C-alpha cells in the first residue's frame, strides 16, 4: 500500500522540474531583451506561450512593450492551439 502511494505521489514532485530550464531561460531572455525582471511563477506561465504554442522564427508579444522571438527550437507540431 505504501508503494502505491509513493508511485501516485511521485509525478507530483517531478512535474515542477519538467520546465525548470525553460523557466530560467525565459527569465534571462526577458531580462536581456526587455529589461524586465520576472518572477519564477510568471515565467512558468509564459512557457506555453514562448515554447509550446508559437512557431519558430516568429515573435511573441509578452506585453505591450516586450516582444520576444519564439524559443521553440524546431518546427514540430504546434501544441495548444
KOLBALO-304531 format. One record per atom (N, C-alpha, C, O, CB): x, y, z; residue number from 1; chain. Coordinates in pm, whole numbers, plus 32768, in hexadecimal, padded with zeros to 4 digits. Glycine has a CB too. Example, Ala and Ser with C-alpha at 12.3 -4.5 7.8 and 13.67 -1.06 7.14 Angstrom:
REM KOLBALO-304531
<site <8527 7DC7 830C> 1 'A'>
<site <84CE 7E3E 830C> 1 'A'>
<site <8528 7EB6 830C> 1 'A'>
<site <8590 7EB4 834E> 1 'A'>
<site <846B 7E41 8389> 1 'A'>
<site <8505 7F1F 82C4> 2 'A'>
<site <8557 7F96 82CA> 2 'A'>
<site <850A 8003 8313> 2 'A'>
<site <853D 8072 8324> 2 'A'>
<site <8580 7FC4 823C> 2 'A'>
***
This chain:
REM KOLBALO-304531
<site <8051 7F89 8000> 1 'A'>
<site <8000 8000 8000> 1 'A'>
<site <8057 807F 8000> 1 'A'>
<site <8038 80E0 7FBB> 1 'A'>
<site <7FA3 7FFF 8078> 1 'A'>
<site <80C3 807C 804D> 2 'A'>
<site <811C 80F0 8051> 2 'A'>
<site <815E 8107 7FCB> 2 'A'>
<site <8172 817A 7FA2> 2 'A'>
<site <8185 80DE 80BD> 2 'A'>
<site <8181 809C 7F86> 3 'A'>
<site <81C0 80A9 7F02> 3 'A'>
<site <815F 80E9 7EA0> 3 'A'>
<site <8188 8139 7E4B> 3 'A'>
<site <81EF 8021 7ECE> 3 'A'>
<site <80E0 80C6 7EAA> 4 'A'>
<site <807C 80FF 7E50> 4 'A'>
<site <806E 8196 7E67> 4 'A'>
<site <8062 81E3 7E08> 4 'A'>
<site <7FF3 80B9 7E63> 4 'A'>
<site <806F 81BE 7EE5> 5 'A'>
<site <8066 824D 7F04> 5 'A'>
<site <80DF 8298 7ED1> 5 'A'>
<site <80D3 8306 7E9B> 5 'A'>
<site <8058 8263 7F9B> 5 'A'>
<site <8154 825D 7EE1> 6 'A'>
<site <81CE 829D 7EB1> 6 'A'>
<site <81CA 82AB 7E1A> 6 'A'>
<site <81EF 8313 7DE4> 6 'A'>
<site <824A 824D 7EDD> 6 'A'>
<site <819D 8242 7DD5> 7 'A'>
<site <8196 8248 7D44> 7 'A'>
<site <812F 82AD 7D13> 7 'A'>
<site <8140 82E9 7CA9> 7 'A'>
<site <8175 81BE 7D0C> 7 'A'>
<site <80C5 82C0 7D5F> 8 'A'>
<site <8061 8324 7D39> 8 'A'>
<site <8090 83B2 7D53> 8 'A'>
<site <806C 840E 7D08> 8 'A'>
<site <7FE1 830A 7D85> 8 'A'>
<site <80E0 83C6 7DBB> 9 'A'>
<site <810E 844C 7DDE> 9 'A'>
<site <818E 8474 7D94> 9 'A'>
<site <81AC 84EB 7D8B> 9 'A'>
<site <8125 8454 7E72> 9 'A'>
<site <81D8 8414 7D60> 10 'A'>
<site <8255 8431 7D1E> 10 'A'>
<site <8246 8492 7CA8> 10 'A'>
<site <8297 84EF 7C9F> 10 'A'>
<site <8292 83B1 7CEE> 10 'A'>
<site <81E5 8483 7C4F> 11 'A'>
<site <81D8 84E3 7BE1> 11 'A'>
<site <81BD 8572 7C10> 11 'A'>
<site <81E3 85D1 7BCC> 11 'A'>
<site <8169 84B7 7B86> 11 'A'>
<site <817C 8582 7C81> 12 'A'>
<site <8161 8609 7CB4> 12 'A'>
<site <81E2 8651 7CDB> 12 'A'>
<site <81EC 86CA 7CCC> 12 'A'>
<site <8104 8602 7D2C> 12 'A'>
<site <8243 8606 7D0C> 13 'A'>
<site <82C2 8642 7D33> 13 'A'>
<site <831C 865A 7CBB> 13 'A'>
<site <836F 86B5 7CBE> 13 'A'>
<site <8308 85EB 7D98> 13 'A'>
<site <830F 860B 7C53> 14 'A'>
<site <8363 8619 7BDD> 14 'A'>
<site <832D 867E 7B7A> 14 'A'>
<site <837A 86B3 7B29> 14 'A'>
<site <8372 8594 7B9A> 14 'A'>
<site <82AD 869B 7B7C> 15 'A'>
<site <826F 86F5 7B1A> 15 'A'>
<site <82AD 8781 7B19> 15 'A'>
<site <82C8 87B4 7AAC> 15 'A'>
<site <81DC 8700 7B36> 15 'A'>
<site <82C5 87C2 7B8A> 16 'A'>
<site <82FF 8848 7B84> 16 'A'>
<site <838B 884A 7B44> 16 'A'>
<site <83B3 88B0 7B0B> 16 'A'>
<site <8307 8883 7C0E> 16 'A'>
<site <83D3 87DE 7B4D> 17 'A'>
<site <8459 87D9 7B14> 17 'A'>
<site <8457 87C9 7A7C> 17 'A'>
<site <84BE 87DD 7A3C> 17 'A'>
<site <84A7 8766 7B52> 17 'A'>
<site <83E7 87A8 7A43> 18 'A'>
<site <83DE 8791 79B3> 18 'A'>
<site <83FB 880F 7964> 18 'A'>
<site <8434 8806 78F7> 18 'A'>
<site <8355 875B 798F> 18 'A'>
<site <83D6 8884 7996> 19 'A'>
<site <83EB 8901 794F> 19 'A'>
<site <8459 8956 798E> 19 'A'>
<site <8464 89CD 796E> 19 'A'>
<site <836A 894F 794B> 19 'A'>
<site <84A8 891D 79E4> 20 'A'>
<site <8508 896D 7A31> 20 'A'>
<site <8568 89BC 79D9> 20 'A'>
<site <8579 8A34 79EF> 20 'A'>
<site <8557 8914 7A8C> 20 'A'>
<site <85A6 897F 7977> 21 'A'>
<site <8604 89C5 7922> 21 'A'>
<site <85C1 8A2F 78CD> 21 'A'>
<site <85FA 8A99 78B4> 21 'A'>
<site <864C 8964 78C9> 21 'A'>
<site <8548 8A13 78A1> 22 'A'>
<site <84FE 8A71 784E> 22 'A'>
<site <84DA 8AEF 789B> 22 'A'>
<site <84E1 8B5D 7864> 22 'A'>
<site <847F 8A2F 7818> 22 'A'>
<site <84B6 8AE0 7917> 23 'A'>
<site <8490 8B53 7969> 23 'A'>
<site <8507 8BB1 797C> 23 'A'>
<site <84F9 8C2B 796D> 23 'A'>
<site <845B 8B25 79F3> 23 'A'>
<site <857B 8B79 799C> 24 'A'>
<site <85F1 8BCE 79AC> 24 'A'>
<site <8618 8C10 7928> 24 'A'>
<site <8642 8C84 7927> 24 'A'>
<site <8668 8B7A 79E2> 24 'A'>
<site <8609 8BC9 78B9> 25 'A'>
<site <8627 8C03 7837> 25 'A'>
<site <85CB 8C78 7819> 25 'A'>
<site <85F7 8CDF 77E7> 25 'A'>
<site <861A 8B99 77C9> 25 'A'>
<site <854A 8C69 7838> 26 'A'>
<site <84EA 8CD6 7823> 26 'A'>
<site <850F 8D4E 7879> 26 'A'>
<site <850A 8DBF 7849> 26 'A'>
<site <845A 8CA7 7843> 26 'A'>
<site <8534 8D37 78F5> 27 'A'>
<site <855C 8DA5 794C> 27 'A'>
<site <85D6 8DEE 7914> 27 'A'>
<site <85DC 8E69 7917> 27 'A'>
<site <857A 8D71 79DA> 27 'A'>
<site <8638 8DA3 78E0> 28 'A'>
<site <86B0 8DE0 78A8> 28 'A'>
<site <8691 8E2E 7829> 28 'A'>
<site <86C3 8E9D 7817> 28 'A'>
<site <8719 8D76 788A> 28 'A'>
<site <863E 8DF5 77D1> 29 'A'>
<site <861C 8E39 7754> 29 'A'>
<site <85D1 8EBB 776F> 29 'A'>
<site <85EF 8F21 7732> 29 'A'>
<site <85C8 8DDC 76FA> 29 'A'>
<site <8570 8EB7 77C9> 30 'A'>
<site <8524 8F30 77E8> 30 'A'>
<site <857B 8F9A 782C> 30 'A'>
<site <8569 9012 7815> 30 'A'>
<site <84AC 8F0D 7841> 30 'A'>
<site <85D8 8F6E 787F> 31 'A'>
<site <8632 8FCE 78BF> 31 'A'>
<site <868E 900E 7857> 31 'A'>
<site <86AA 9086 785F> 31 'A'>
<site <8685 8F8A 792C> 31 'A'>
<site <86BD 8FC0 77F7> 32 'A'>
<site <871A 8FF2 7793> 32 'A'>
<site <86D5 9047 7728> 32 'A'>
<site <8705 90B3 7707> 32 'A'>
<site <8763 8F7F 7751> 32 'A'>
<site <8665 9017 76F4> 33 'A'>
<site <8626 905B 7683> 33 'A'>
<site <85C2 90C7 76AA> 33 'A'>
<site <85AE 9126 7660> 33 'A'>
<site <85E2 8FF7 762D> 33 'A'>
<site <8584 90B9 771E> 34 'A'>
<site <8519 9117 7745> 34 'A'>
<site <853A 9165 77C3> 34 'A'>
<site <84E9 91B5 77F0> 34 'A'>
<site <8498 90CC 7759> 34 'A'>
<site <85AF 914E 77FD> 35 'A'>
<site <85D2 918C 787E> 35 'A'>
<site <8563 9178 78E4> 35 'A'>
<site <853A 91D5 792A> 35 'A'>
<site <85EE 9223 786C> 35 'A'>
<site <8534 90FD 78EC> 36 'A'>
<site <84C3 90DC 7941> 36 'A'>
<site <84E6 9065 7998> 36 'A'>
<site <850D 8FFB 7966> 36 'A'>
<site <8444 90BF 78EC> 36 'A'>
<site <84D9 9075 7A1C> 37 'A'>
<site <84F1 9008 7A78> 37 'A'>
<site <846C 8FC2 7A93> 37 'A'>
<site <840A 9001 7AB9> 37 'A'>
<site <8533 903B 7AFE> 37 'A'>
<site <846A 8F3F 7A7E> 38 'A'>
<site <83EE 8EF2 7A89> 38 'A'>
<site <83FD 8E8A 7AF7> 38 'A'>
<site <8464 8E47 7B01> 38 'A'>
<site <83CA 8EAD 7A01> 38 'A'>
<site <8396 8E7E 7B4A> 39 'A'>
<site <8397 8E18 7BB2> 39 'A'>
<site <838E 8D8D 7B73> 39 'A'>
<site <8362 8D7E 7B01> 39 'A'>
<site <8321 8E2E 7C15> 39 'A'>
<site <83B9 8D28 7BBE> 40 'A'>
<site <83B7 8C9E 7B8E> 40 'A'>
<site <832A 8C74 7B64> 40 'A'>
<site <8319 8C35 7AFC> 40 'A'>
<site <83EB 8C3F 7BFB> 40 'A'>
<site <82C6 8C96 7BB5> 41 'A'>
<site <823C 8C6E 7B99> 41 'A'>
<site <8209 8CAD 7B18> 41 'A'>
<site <81C2 8C6D 7ACB> 41 'A'>
<site <81E1 8C94 7C0D> 41 'A'>
<site <822D 8D2C 7B01> 42 'A'>
<site <8202 8D6F 7A87> 42 'A'>
<site <8248 8D34 7A0D> 42 'A'>
<site <820B 8D24 79A3> 42 'A'>
<site <821E 8E06 7A90> 42 'A'>
<site <82C8 8D15 7A1B> 43 'A'>
<site <8312 8CD7 79AC> 43 'A'>
<site <82DA 8C4C 798E> 43 'A'>
<site <82D9 8C21 791B> 43 'A'>
<site <83A9 8CCF 79CE> 43 'A'>
<site <82AE 8C06 79F4> 44 'A'>
<site <8274 8B81 79E0> 44 'A'>
<site <81F6 8B89 798B> 44 'A'>
<site <81DD 8B2F 793A> 44 'A'>
<site <8254 8B40 7A67> 44 'A'>
<site <81A7 8BF2 799C> 45 'A'>
<site <812F 8C00 7948> 45 'A'>
<site <8152 8C25 78B9> 45 'A'>
<site <8100 8C10 785E> 45 'A'>
<site <80D2 8C6A 7983> 45 'A'>
<site <81C8 8C5B 78A2> 46 'A'>
<site <81F1 8C80 781B> 46 'A'>
<site <822E 8C0C 77CC> 46 'A'>
<site <8248 8C1A 7755> 46 'A'>
<site <8255 8CF1 7821> 46 'A'>
<site <8245 8B9A 780D> 47 'A'>
<site <827F 8B26 77C8> 47 'A'>
<site <8226 8AFE 7753> 47 'A'>
<site <8258 8AE4 76E5> 47 'A'>
<site <8291 8AAF 7829> 47 'A'>
<site <81A5 8AF8 7769> 48 'A'>
<site <8149 8AD1 76FE> 48 'A'>
<site <814F 8B34 7689> 48 'A'>
<site <8151 8B0B 7615> 48 'A'>
<site <80B9 8AC7 7734> 48 'A'>
<site <8152 8BB2 76A8> 49 'A'>
<site <8152 8C1A 7642> 49 'A'>
<site <81D4 8C1C 75F2> 49 'A'>
<site <81D0 8C27 7577> 49 'A'>
<site <813B 8CA1 7682> 49 'A'>
<site <8245 8C11 7635> 50 'A'>
<site <82C7 8C23 75F3> 50 'A'>
<site <8306 8BA1 75C1> 50 'A'>
<site <8363 8BA5 7571> 50 'A'>
<site <8325 8C65 7651> 50 'A'>
<site <82D7 8B2E 75EF> 51 'A'>
<site <8311 8AAF 75C5> 51 'A'>
<site <82AD 8A54 757D> 51 'A'>
<site <82D0 8A17 7517> 51 'A'>
<site <8348 8A67 763B> 51 'A'>
<site <8234 8A4A 75B0> 52 'A'>
<site <81DB 89E2 757F> 52 'A'>
<site <817C 8A0D 7510> 52 'A'>
<site <8163 89BF 74B4> 52 'A'>
<site <818B 89AE 75EF> 52 'A'>
<site <8149 8A85 7516> 53 'A'>
<site <80E1 8AAB 74B5> 53 'A'>
<site <810F 8B0D 744A> 53 'A'>
<site <80BE 8B39 73F8> 53 'A'>
<site <806C 8AE6 74FF> 53 'A'>
<site <818E 8B31 7449> 54 'A'>
<site <81BF 8B8F 73E4> 54 'A'>
<site <8201 8B43 7370> 54 'A'>
<site <821D 8ACC 737A> 54 'A'>
<site <8223 8BF4 7421> 54 'A'>
<site <8218 8B8A 7304> 55 'A'>
<site <8258 8B50 728E> 55 'A'>
<site <82E6 8B87 7288> 55 'A'>
<site <82FA 8C00 728D> 55 'A'>
<site <8208 8B71 720A> 55 'A'>
<site <834B 8B2E 727E> 56 'A'>
<site <83D6 8B5D 727A> 56 'A'>
<site <83EC 8BC4 720B> 56 'A'>
<site <83B9 8BB6 719C> 56 'A'>
<site <8434 8AE7 7266> 56 'A'>
<site <8438 8C2C 722B> 57 'A'>
<site <8454 8C97 71CC> 57 'A'>
<site <83F4 8D0C 71D7> 57 'A'>
<site <840A 8D73 7198> 57 'A'>
<site <844F 8C60 7142> 57 'A'>
<site <838A 8CFE 7227> 58 'A'>
<site <832C 8D6C 723A> 58 'A'>
<site <8347 8DB0 72BF> 58 'A'>
<site <8397 8D80 7310> 58 'A'>
<site <829A 8D39 7234> 58 'A'>
<site <8305 8E1F 72D4> 59 'A'>
<site <8312 8E68 7352> 59 'A'>
<site <8291 8E5F 73A2> 59 'A'>
<site <8224 8E57 7369> 59 'A'>
<site <8337 8EFC 7338> 59 'A'>
<site <82A0 8E60 7426> 60 'A'>
<site <822F 8E54 7481> 60 'A'>
<site <8228 8ED3 74D5> 60 'A'>
<site <828D 8EFF 750C> 60 'A'>
<site <823C 8DD5 74DC> 60 'A'>
<site <81B2 8F0D 74DF> 61 'A'>
<site <819E 8F82 7534> 61 'A'>
<site <8188 8F54 75C4> 61 'A'>
<site <8123 8F16 75E3> 61 'A'>
<site <8126 8FD8 7503> 61 'A'>
<site <81E7 8F73 761A> 62 'A'>
<site <81DB 8F4E 76A7> 62 'A'>
<site <8181 8FB3 76EE> 62 'A'>
<site <812D 8F8D 773F> 62 'A'>
<site <8266 8F48 76EA> 62 'A'>
<site <8194 9032 76D0> 63 'A'>
<site <813A 909D 76FD> 63 'A'>
<site <8141 910D 7696> 63 'A'>
<site <8176 90F9 7628> 63 'A'>
<site <8160 90D1 778D> 63 'A'>
<site <810C 9183 76B7> 64 'A'>
<site <8106 91F0 7655> 64 'A'>
<site <8191 921D 7627> 64 'A'>
<site <81A2 9244 75B4> 64 'A'>
<site <80BC 9266 768F> 64 'A'>
<site <81F2 9218 7680> 65 'A'>
<site <8276 924F 7663> 65 'A'>
<site <82E0 91E5 7646> 65 'A'>
<site <8350 9207 7621> 65 'A'>
<site <82A3 92A1 76D6> 65 'A'>
<site <82BE 9167 7654> 66 'A'>
<site <8322 90FD 764A> 66 'A'>
<site <82FB 9096 75E0> 66 'A'>
<site <8290 9059 75E6> 66 'A'>
<site <8336 90B9 76D1> 66 'A'>
<site <8353 9085 757F> 67 'A'>
<site <833E 9025 7514> 67 'A'>
<site <83BA 8FCD 750C> 67 'A'>
<site <842A 8FFE 74FF> 67 'A'>
<site <8322 906C 748B> 67 'A'>
<site <83A6 8F47 7514> 68 'A'>
<site <8414 8EE9 751B> 68 'A'>
<site <8405 8E80 74AD> 68 'A'>
<site <8396 8E58 748C> 68 'A'>
<site <841A 8EA5 75A7> 68 'A'>
<site <8475 8E55 7476> 69 'A'>
<site <8472 8DEA 7411> 69 'A'>
<site <8446 8D68 7452> 69 'A'>
<site <8462 8D4E 74C7> 69 'A'>
<site <84FD 8DDA 73CF> 69 'A'>
<site <8400 8D16 7406> 70 'A'>
<site <83D4 8C92 7434> 70 'A'>
<site <844E 8C41 745F> 70 'A'>
<site <84B3 8C3F 7419> 70 'A'>
<site <8384 8C47 73C5> 70 'A'>
<site <8446 8C01 74D2> 71 'A'>
<site <84B7 8BB6 7508> 71 'A'>
<site <84B3 8B22 74E4> 71 'A'>
<site <8509 8AD5 750F> 71 'A'>
<site <84BC 8BC5 759E> 71 'A'>
<site <8451 8AFA 7497> 72 'A'>
<site <8444 8A6E 746E> 72 'A'>
<site <84B5 8A4E 740C> 72 'A'>
<site <84C8 8A97 73AB> 72 'A'>
<site <83B8 8A53 742D> 72 'A'>
<site <84FF 89E3 7423> 73 'A'>
<site <8575 89C8 73D1> 73 'A'>
<site <8558 8996 7343> 73 'A'>
<site <85A8 89AE 72E9> 73 'A'>
<site <85CA 8965 7417> 73 'A'>
<site <84E9 8951 732E> 74 'A'>
<site <84CE 891E 72A8> 74 'A'>
<site <843B 8930 7285> 74 'A'>
<site <83EB 8957 72DA> 74 'A'>
<site <84F5 888A 729E> 74 'A'>
<site <8418 8915 720C> 75 'A'>
<site <838F 892E 71DF> 75 'A'>
<site <833C 88AF 71E2> 75 'A'>
<site <82F9 888F 717F> 75 'A'>
<site <8390 8968 7152> 75 'A'>
<site <833E 8867 7250> 76 'A'>
<site <82EB 87F0 725F> 76 'A'>
<site <8259 8817 726E> 76 'A'>
<site <8232 8888 724D> 76 'A'>
<site <8319 879C 72D8> 76 'A'>
<site <8209 87BD 72A0> 77 'A'>
<site <817A 87D8 72B0> 77 'A'>
<site <8164 884A 7312> 77 'A'>
<site <81A5 8851 737A> 77 'A'>
<site <812F 875A 72E0> 77 'A'>
<site <8108 88A2 72F1> 78 'A'>
<site <80E3 8910 7349> 78 'A'>
<site <807F 88DB 73AE> 78 'A'>
<site <8017 88A6 7388> 78 'A'>
<site <80A9 8989 72F9> 78 'A'>
<site <809E 88E9 742C> 79 'A'>
<site <804B 88B2 7497> 79 'A'>
<site <7FF7 8921 74D5> 79 'A'>
<site <8028 8990 74E9> 79 'A'>
<site <80A1 886D 7503> 79 'A'>
<site <7F7C 8905 74F4> 80 'A'>
<site <7F2A 8962 753F> 80 'A'>
<site <7EDA 89C2 74EB> 80 'A'>
<site <7EA8 8A25 7520> 80 'A'>
<site <7F7E 89AF 7599> 80 'A'>
<site <7ECA 89AA 746D> 81 'A'>
<site <7E7A 8A02 741A> 81 'A'>
<site <7DFE 89BB 73EF> 81 'A'>
<site <7DAB 89F4 73A8> 81 'A'>
<site <7EC7 8A33 73A1> 81 'A'>
***
